[in-house]
Amino acid sequence: MSVPAFAFAPAKAGDLSALTELRLTVMAESFNRIGRFNPERARAWFADTYRPETTRLIQVEGETVGCVAFYEVEPGVLKLEHFYLDPRWQGRGLGTAILDGLLAEADAVGAKVILTVLRQSDAQRLYDRRGFVITGHDDLDVYMERPARV
């Protein structure tokens, strides 16, 4: 199976509603698994943390199928967050290809990458396979980082 070709497009403030619904679709199963699914709280959290200037839309054949935020939080440290991919596009290598591209960007500037993943999320396996290590956790999240590579 070949990985679908994708492109990034800049996100806009007006994308908030559609991306919020995408997040709910993607995250519902994981939140239900740990008994923490609350759609209103999830919507409010995303609205508070969504920054279009750091978010990229993921497009396949002109259709927005996901998003990812990737930005510098301090010199030498990039943060990966809000990585959501429509379930119709999961399991086809697309998420891995996107992550590999972002990690190549980090490697090009010698930056460490940090992220937070929901406890018991299937996404953690992807991060494990790409060299992320757990640096901490709380009752909801697991904190991970991938050391800088030169």
C-alpha positions as CSV (number, residue, x, y, z in Angstrom):
1,M,0.0,0.0,0.0
2,S,1.4,3.4,-0.9
3,V,1.3,6.3,1.4
4,P,-1.1,9.0,0.2
5,A,0.7,12.2,-0.9
6,F,0.0,15.1,1.4
7,A,0.7,18.8,1.6
8,F,0.6,21.4,4.4
9,A,-1.5,24.5,4.2
10,P,-1.5,27.3,6.8
11,A,-4.4,27.2,9.3
12,K,-6.6,30.2,9.9
13,A,-8.7,31.4,12.8
14,G,-11.8,30.3,10.9
15,D,-10.6,26.7,10.9
16,L,-11.2,26.4,14.7
17,S,-14.7,24.9,14.5
18,A,-13.9,22.2,11.9
19,L,-10.6,21.3,13.7
20,T,-12.4,21.1,17.0
21,E,-14.8,18.6,15.6
22,L,-12.0,16.6,14.0
23,R,-10.2,16.5,17.4
24,L,-13.4,15.2,19.1
25,T,-13.8,12.5,16.4
26,V,-10.1,11.4,16.7
27,M,-9.9,11.6,20.5
28,A,-13.2,10.2,21.6
29,E,-12.2,6.6,21.7
30,S,-9.0,7.4,23.7
31,F,-10.8,9.6,26.2
32,N,-13.5,7.0,26.6
33,R,-10.8,4.4,27.2
34,I,-9.6,6.3,30.3
35,G,-13.1,7.4,31.3
36,R,-12.5,11.1,30.6
37,F,-14.5,12.0,27.5
38,N,-16.3,15.3,28.0
39,P,-17.0,17.0,24.7
40,E,-17.7,20.5,26.2
41,R,-14.4,20.4,28.1
42,A,-12.6,19.1,25.0
43,R,-14.0,21.9,22.9
44,A,-13.1,24.6,25.4
45,W,-9.5,23.2,25.8
46,F,-8.9,23.2,22.1
47,A,-10.3,26.7,21.7
48,D,-7.9,27.9,24.4
49,T,-4.8,26.2,23.0
50,Y,-5.4,26.5,19.2
51,R,-3.0,29.0,17.5
52,P,-3.4,29.2,13.8
53,E,0.0,30.7,13.4
54,T,1.7,27.5,14.5
55,T,-0.8,25.1,13.0
56,R,-0.7,23.4,9.6
57,L,-3.6,21.8,7.9
58,I,-2.9,18.4,6.4
59,Q,-4.3,18.0,2.9
60,V,-4.7,15.1,0.6
61,E,-5.9,15.8,-2.9
62,G,-7.1,19.2,-1.8
63,E,-9.1,17.9,1.2
64,T,-8.2,18.8,4.7
65,V,-7.8,15.5,6.5
66,G,-6.0,16.6,9.6
67,C,-3.8,19.2,11.4
68,V,-0.6,19.5,13.3
69,A,1.0,22.3,15.3
70,F,4.8,22.4,15.3
71,Y,6.7,25.3,16.7
72,E,9.7,26.5,18.7
73,V,9.0,26.9,22.4
74,E,12.6,27.9,23.2
75,P,15.9,27.8,21.4
76,G,16.6,24.3,20.3
77,V,13.2,22.9,21.4
78,L,10.3,22.3,19.1
79,K,6.8,21.3,20.3
80,L,4.5,18.9,18.4
81,E,0.9,19.2,19.4
82,H,-2.6,19.0,18.0
83,F,-1.7,16.2,15.6
84,Y,-5.0,14.9,14.5
85,L,-5.7,12.8,11.4
86,D,-9.2,11.9,10.2
87,P,-9.8,8.2,11.1
88,R,-10.4,7.5,7.4
89,W,-6.8,8.3,6.7
90,Q,-5.3,6.5,9.7
91,G,-3.5,3.1,9.4
92,R,-2.2,4.0,5.9
93,G,1.2,5.3,6.8
94,L,0.2,9.0,6.4
95,G,0.7,9.9,10.1
96,T,4.1,8.3,10.0
97,A,5.1,10.1,6.9
98,I,3.9,13.4,8.4
99,L,5.8,12.8,11.6
100,D,9.0,11.8,9.7
101,G,8.8,15.0,7.8
102,L,8.4,17.1,10.9
103,L,11.3,15.2,12.6
104,A,13.5,15.9,9.5
105,E,12.7,19.6,10.0
106,A,13.8,19.3,13.7
107,D,17.0,17.4,12.7
108,A,17.8,20.1,10.1
109,V,18.1,22.7,12.9
110,G,19.4,20.3,15.6
111,A,16.3,20.7,17.8
112,K,14.8,18.4,20.4
113,V,11.1,17.7,20.0
114,I,8.7,17.5,22.9
115,L,5.1,16.4,23.0
116,T,2.2,15.3,25.2
117,V,0.1,12.3,24.4
118,L,-3.0,11.1,26.2
119,R,-2.4,8.2,28.5
120,Q,-3.2,4.9,26.8
121,S,-3.4,6.5,23.4
122,D,-2.6,4.4,20.4
123,A,-0.5,7.3,19.1
124,Q,2.2,6.6,21.7
125,R,3.3,3.6,19.8
126,L,4.1,5.8,16.8
127,Y,6.2,8.1,19.0
128,D,8.0,5.2,20.6
129,R,8.9,3.9,17.1
130,R,10.4,7.3,16.2
131,G,12.7,7.5,19.2
132,F,10.6,9.5,21.7
133,V,11.2,8.6,25.3
134,I,8.9,9.2,28.3
135,T,10.0,12.1,30.5
136,G,7.0,12.2,32.8
137,H,3.3,11.6,33.2
138,D,0.2,12.7,35.2
139,D,-3.2,11.2,35.6
140,L,-4.2,12.2,32.0
141,D,-1.1,12.7,29.9
142,V,2.3,11.2,29.1
143,Y,5.2,13.6,28.4
144,M,7.7,12.6,25.8
145,E,10.7,14.0,24.0
146,R,13.0,13.0,21.2
147,P,16.6,14.3,21.7
148,A,18.1,16.6,19.1
149,R,19.9,14.8,16.3
150,V,22.6,16.3,14.2
